[in-house]
Amino acid sequence: MIDLHTHSTASDGSLSPRELARAGKAAGLDVMALTDHDCAKGVDDFLDECAAVGLVGVPGIELSAEVPQGQLHLVGLAFDPHDPALTAKFEALLDGRAVRNRAILRAFQDNAIPLSWEEVRAFAGDELVSRVHFAQALVAKGLADDVKDAFARFLGKGALCYRDRFRYSPADCIAMVHAAGGVAVMAHPLSLEPDLAALEPKIADLRDLGLDAMECFYSTYDVETTVALLRIAKRLGLVPSVASDFHGAPKPNIFLGRLPVAPDTEARLRALLRL
């Protein structure tokens, strides 16, 4: 089995990169990618542990691209995580996150919602602080029922304390991954456009920019949606990818190793990733 979209404590997951590798092996995975948001900090530890437990590890990252409507996330896979040009671009994204985090905290303060940086940071440890950590702090203080509720009322796009951040364009995201020797995958496509008829031309535009693959097998997609996405991928000449989007505790109903695919799909992905 294969899973090409997971998160660790290097961004907003609850397992360390090494713990994640061990969890993937225990779940029966053969190939697994670590795709933390905007950084590759955990990749070296993840790959080391994958080798130790007999799992094929793939370096990855999840990038948020700037689009006028919806949300476009692109997963970069099988790139050189130490490529200097790519590392510099990652640093710009992390700087943008830091600016956004300060703006979010000010928004809570301006709305007389008692939340401190120390309370948020406690959920991130020494790693990247994301909106998930704000949400976990809100839940811990009894200000939200759960992470989903925190996003709906405070942190989701358009919500009371949401603040935007710097993102690269789709073309830049795809180009930076390719320049470092990797492949570009569209993550959870319905986040960009839930209407499949309207979604296909948008995916075609990304294909024309160099998109290599798209997530058709995704943890929250039903069979009907998966089949429809597979048909779009076939029409556009894109490789279908497999993605749990595992985070651990922040998304407790999403599991590793629950998305078996046909051998020919896995073979195409292995070929794309040069495994």
Buried (B, 14 or more C-beta within 10 A) or exposed (E): BBBBBBBBBBBBBBBBBBBBBBBBBEBEBBBBBBBBBBBBBBBEBBBEBBEEBEBBBBBBBBBBBBBEEBBBBBBBBBBBBEBEEBBEBBEEBBEBBEEBBEBBBEBBEEEEBEBEEEBBBEBBEEBBBBBBBBBBBBBEEEBBEBBBBBBBBBBBEEBEBBBEBBBBEBBBBBBBBBBBEBBBBBBBBBEBBEEBEEBBEBBBEBBEBBBBBBBBBBBEBEEEBBEBBBEBBEEBEBBBBBBBBBBBEBBEEBBBBBBEBEEEBBEBBBEBBEB
